[in-house]
Amino acid sequence: MRYSGPIDEVLRQVERFYNLTFDMDILSTPDLKQHTCTGKLLLSDDLDNVMTTISLLSSTKYVRDGKNLY
């Protein structure tokens, strides 16, 4: 997936691709909306690899509980 824009939109793409649910309070925070990214993300990779990459790019952490991410 090629993308350029706010990181919250990338997370919404990941949510749809992997059939996951992100905590909507987190997705709507102003701090997260300030982070932008440009590049290519291989969604066919393992979900943990994708989320680790996003975490490193956005200086954030995530917690996975089954199909829920916080």
C-alpha positions in Angstrom: 0.0 0.0 0.0 1.4 3.4 -1.0 0.3 6.2 1.2 1.0 9.8 2.1 -1.0 11.4 4.9 -2.0 11.2 8.5 -1.0 8.1 10.4 -4.6 7.6 11.7 -5.7 7.0 8.1 -3.0 4.3 7.7 -4.3 2.7 10.9 -7.8 2.7 9.4 -6.5 0.9 6.3 -4.7 -1.7 8.6 -8.0 -2.1 10.5 -9.9 -2.9 7.4 -7.3 -5.2 5.8 -6.8 -7.3 8.9 -10.4 -7.1 10.1 -9.3 -5.6 13.4 -10.7 -3.0 15.8 -8.7 -0.1 17.0 -9.7 1.9 20.1 -11.5 4.8 18.5 -10.4 7.2 21.3 -6.8 6.6 20.3 -7.5 7.1 16.6 -9.2 10.5 17.2 -6.4 12.0 19.4 -4.9 15.2 18.1 -1.4 13.9 18.8 -1.9 10.9 16.5 -3.5 13.1 13.7 -0.3 15.3 13.7 1.9 12.3 12.7 2.1 11.9 9.0 3.8 9.3 6.9 4.8 8.7 3.3 5.8 5.4 1.9 4.9 1.9 1.1 3.5 -0.6 3.7 3.3 -4.2 2.9 0.0 -5.3 4.5 0.6 -8.9 3.5 3.3 -9.0 6.1 2.6 -10.3 9.6 0.4 -7.9 11.6 2.9 -7.6 14.4 5.6 -6.6 11.8 3.2 -4.0 10.3 2.3 -2.6 13.8 5.9 -2.5 14.9 6.8 -0.5 11.8 4.0 1.9 12.4 4.9 2.2 16.1 8.5 3.0 15.2 7.5 5.6 12.6 5.0 7.4 14.9 6.9 7.0 18.2 3.9 5.2 19.7 3.3 1.9 21.3 0.4 -0.6 20.8 -1.1 -3.4 22.8 -2.8 -6.3 21.0 -5.6 -8.3 22.6 -6.8 -10.7 20.0 -8.5 -8.7 17.3 -8.5 -5.5 19.4 -5.6 -3.0 19.3 -5.0 -0.3 21.9 
